């Protein structure tokens, strides 16, 4: 596939390269799609090895051990945060999707989370969050037990509590702020919180919802072209070879770069078999693609001392 028309590195700003053993195939596929560098989330135990061999193409986002729900989970997270910091990470991720909060019993604005945020801020790290989830989930599995999972409005009030508390600090919202279905909501957040930046990651979710409101989404991206970074949310796995990885990066490039109108090669389990996704590409202007593929990630991470090689 031809390389994107970008000066400098093409950066996938939101990925999950989980293990050293996945990296060779991962970067072989990335090369095919013209992707030079990835900002990734990996367990600390794997990040050390990834840094050793592939550090020239990777930057890390600090994450906890997600399965740690023991009484020392905050202290353990702080230890891991320091480990990631020592590897050069300057971003810390808070996964506060409805399912995660229900599983862990901890909201984003919980005082225990504030302790971790305060430590990250003291180190000059960007605060990153996953808030929200697809409307198909809010209207489906989450609607079956709102007492357990909560509502979208509750979750965005929660996020605003944190955005307000850290309004002078950089905040990175994943997945177009977790609500591409309601771009006016996200525009309000961008207008209200000038230190908020967003990535455009997730594949099935973005392809479905961006395509469903193609013209509004294109206008949104162009309007906010200095505050958005491209990311795929690509996830590695022992059973995820070249074809799987390629399908994700192919779909993203078709969605953002071209005027392609046609079926997605990726099955969407949130839709019936007879109503699968049709991609409606945004054909973003070259100057916008330059920013979302390269400039904005370089500038944002550069503010906290992260430099990309090449």
N, C-alpha and C positions, 0 to 999 in steps of 0.2 A: 504494500500500500504506500503511495507517495507520502513523503514526510510532510507534516503540517507546515504551512508557510509562516514560520516563526523564526525571528532572529534570536539566537541563543538557545539554551536548553528548553526542551519541552518537558514540563514538570507535571506529573500526576500527584496532586497535593493531598490525596486521601486514599490510602491503600492499606491492605492487611497482608503483608508478606510474613507468614507465620514462622518459617523455619529456614535454616541454611540449606537444607536438602531441596527446597523448592526453588532456590534462587536462580540456578543456572537456566532452567526452563522458563522461568518468569522473565528474565532479561532477554532471552532469545526471542520471546514473543514481543516484549516491549520494543526491541530493536526493529522488528518487522513493522510496527506501527509508529515508529519515529519518536518513541518516548525515551527520554534520556535519563531522567531522575525521578525518584518516587519519595514522597513523604509517607512514612509507613508506621503502622502499629504492629509490634511484635512482642511476645513475652521477653522480659529482660534477659532470661537465660539464652534465648536465641539471638537477641539483638547484639550481644557481645560478639558472637561468631559472624553475624551478618556485617557488623561494622568492620571486622578484621578483613574480610574478603571483598565485600561489596560497598564499603563505606564511601567510595568515590561516586556512587550512584544513589545513595540513600541518606535521608534525614529521618530522625526518629521522633515520634510523639510518645510521651511518657504515659503509660497505662499501669493499672494495678494488676494483681492476679484476680481476675474477675470472679473466680470461684471462692475466694477467701471471704467467708462470712463469720469468721471467728471473732472472739472478743477483742483481739488485737489488730483488727483489719485496718484501722486508721494508721496505727504506728507502722504496720507492714507496708502500707501504701507510701507513707513518707520515706521509708527506707528505699523503696523502689524508685520513687521520684528522684532521690539523690543519685541513685545508680544511673538512671537515664540522663540526669543532668551532667554527670561525669562523662557520659558518652557524647555529649554535645547537644542533647535534646533541649529545646527551649519552648516546648509546647506540652501541656498536660491535658489529657482528655477525661471528661466526665460524661459517662454514658447514662443518661437519665431518660431513656425511652420508657413508656408505661410498663412494659413487661419487666424491664430491669429493675425499676423502682419497686414493683410489686414483689419481685423475687428477693431483693436485698432489704426491703423495708426501709429504704433511705431515699429521701427526696433531694433534689439538687440544692435546695435552700436549707437543708439540715445543718445545724451548727457544726456537726462533725465534718461535713463537706467543706464548710467555711474554713475550718482549720487547715485543710489541705490547700484550698484556694489561697489562703493568706501566705502559706509557705511558698507556693508557686509565685505569687506576686512579689514576695520579698526577694526571690531569685531572678526576677525579671522575665518570667516565663509567660507565654500566651495562655490564656484560659480558653479551652475548647470544649464544646458540649454537643451532644446529640439529645435534642429535645424534640418531642413529637414523633409521629410515625404516619404511615399512609392513612388517608381517609378510609380506604378499604378495610383497614384494621380497626379504626375507631368505630366504624359502622358495622363491624363484624364481631371478631372475638372479644374486643374490649367492651362492646356494647352489652355483651352477655353478663358482665359483672362490673358495673361502673363503680361500685363501692370498693372493689379491689384495684381497678386500673385507673379510675378517675376519668376526667373529660379533657378534651383539648384546651378549652378555655382555662381550666384550672392549671394545666401544665404551662401555659404561656404566661399566666400571672406569676407562677413560680419562677419562670425564667426571668421575667422582668424584675422580680425581687433581686435577683443576682446581678442582672445588667445594671440596675440602679446602684447597687452597693459597690460595684466595681466600674463605675461609669468612666473613670479616668484611665482605665486599663484596657489593653487590647483583648477583645473577645472574638473567638472564631466559632461560628455556628455551622455545623455540618448539614448537608443535604438541603441547601437553600433554606436554612433555618428550620428544617423539618416540616415544612408546610407549603410545598409547591402548588398545592391545590388552592391556596388562598394567598395569592401574591399581594393583594392590598394589605393583609396582616403583616407580611414580611417587609413590605415597603414602609409601613409605619415604624417597625423596629429599626430599620436602617436610618430613617429620618430622625428618630428620637435618640438613638445611641450612635454617635459618630465614630466610636471606636469599635463598632461591630463590623466584622467582615464575615463573608459566607463562602463556603465551597458548594459546588454544583454536583456533588457525588451521589452515588447510588445508580444502579443501572436500570433494573425493571421499573422501579419507582419513577425515576426521572423520565425515562422513555415514555412511559404511560401518561404521566401527568403533564409534562412539558408538551408532548404531542397533542394532548387533549385541548390545550389552550395555546396553540402555537404562536399566534400573533401577539397575545398578551405577554407570553414568556419572552418572545424576542424583544419586545419593547422594554420589558423589565431588565433583561441582561444588558441591553444597550444603555439604558438609563443609569444602571449601577455598575458600569463596566470597570470602574476603579476599585470596587469593593468585593469583587467576585473572583474566585480561583476555581479552575477546573480540577475535578478529581473523579475517579472512576468508582471508588469503593471496591476495587478488585480484591478478591480474597483467594489466597493460595490454599492448596490442599493436596494430600497425597494422591487423590483421584482426579485432580484438576490439571489436565495436560494442556498442550498448546491450543487445541480447538476450543476448550472452555474459556481460557484466558482471551483468546483471539475474539470470541464472540462478544465479550464485554467491551473491549477496546474498539472493535469495529462499530458497534452500535453507538458508542459515544461520539466517535468521529463523524459518523453519518448524521447524528442528531444536531451537533453544534456547527459543523463546518459546511454542510451541504443542504440542498433543497430536496433531498431524497424523500419521496413519498412511497412507502411500501411496507411490507410486513417485517416485523422484527424476527430474527432467527431464534430468539430466546423465549421459551414458553413462560407465560405469566400465570402462576397458580392462583392469583387473586381474581382472575377473570375466567368466565366460561370458555370451554373449548371453541365455541363458535363465535366468540367475541374477543379474539386475541388482538394484541396491539398492532396498530399501524403507525409506523414512524412518520412524523411530519417534521422534516429537518428545518432548523432555524436559519441556515445559511448566514451566519453572523459575519459582519464585515471583517476584513483582514485585521484592521487596527484593534478591534475588540478581541479577536482570537489571540493577537499578540499579547494582550494584557492578561486574559484569563489562562492562557497556556504557559506564560512565562513571567511577564513583568510584575504582576501583583504578588505572586508567591515570593519572588526575589525581594521585592520591596518590603513586604510584611515581615518575612522571616529575617530580613536584614536589619529590621528595627530592634531585634533582640539578639543580634550578633551572629546569625546563621548565614553562612556563605555557601553557594553552590559552586562546585568545580566545573570548569569548562566555560 
